[in-house]
Amino acid sequence: TVGSDGQPHSMPVGGVWDDTRLRFMFSCSPNARKARDLALNPRLTFTTSDPVECVSVQGTAHRITDAADIDPWV
C-alpha cells in the first residue's frame, strides 16, 4: 500500500487466492495501517514468498463485507 504521505508501505500478509474470481483475499483490522492506506488509495501490489516461482500482481482493493462474497463455492 501507500501511506497518506505517499511513502510505500509493505507488510507480509497471509491470504488466499480465488482462481474462480481471480482475486486475492486477506483480512485485517479496520484500524490496521493497510486498511487505512487502502481506504485512501485502493491501489496495491502483492507478491509471493517463493523465490523460484515469483509472482507479482498489481491491482485495486475492494472491501468485502458480505459473507457470500467470501465463500467461492456459493
N, C-alpha and C positions, 0 to 999 in steps of 0.2 A: 504494500500500500504506500501511499504518500501522505505525509502529515500536512497539517494546515499551513506549515511554514515552507512547504514544497520539498522537504527532505524525504528521500526514500526511507521506508521502514520495513525491514524484513524480519520475519519471525517464523520458525518452524511450526507447522500445524498438522495435526492428523485429520484425515478426512476420507471420503470415499468418492470414487469416480463412477458416474452413472453412464454406462455405454448407451442405454436406450435414449436418454435425453441429452447426451454429450455435455455433461456438466459435472463439476466438482463441488461437493458439499462438505462443509465443515461447520462446527458450532463454536460459539464463543459468547461470553457475557455481552449484553448490550452496552456495558460500560467499558469493555476492553478497548485498548487503543485501536486495534484493527477495525472494530465495529464503528468507532467514531471516525476514523480515517475514511472508511468506505461510505459512510453517510455523507461526507463532504465531497468525496471523489471516488466513484464506484469502479474506476479502472484499476486493474491489478495484474500481477504476474505470479504464476506459481510454477514450481519445478519439482521433479522427483529427486530423491536422495540417491538414486542408483548412478554411480559414476560410469558404468559401462553402457547402459541403455538410457541415455539422458533424454528427458522430455521437458520442454519449456512451453508454457501456454500463457497467452495474453488474453484478457477478456474483461468483461464488465460484471460486477457483482450485483445480485438481486437478493434481497432479504426474503426468506421463505418463512411464512407464519402458519400456513395451512398444512396440517399433518398429511393430507392427501398428496401434496407436492413432494413430501419427503420420501414416501414409500414408492419405489419404482415399479412395484408389482400391482399397484392399484389400477 
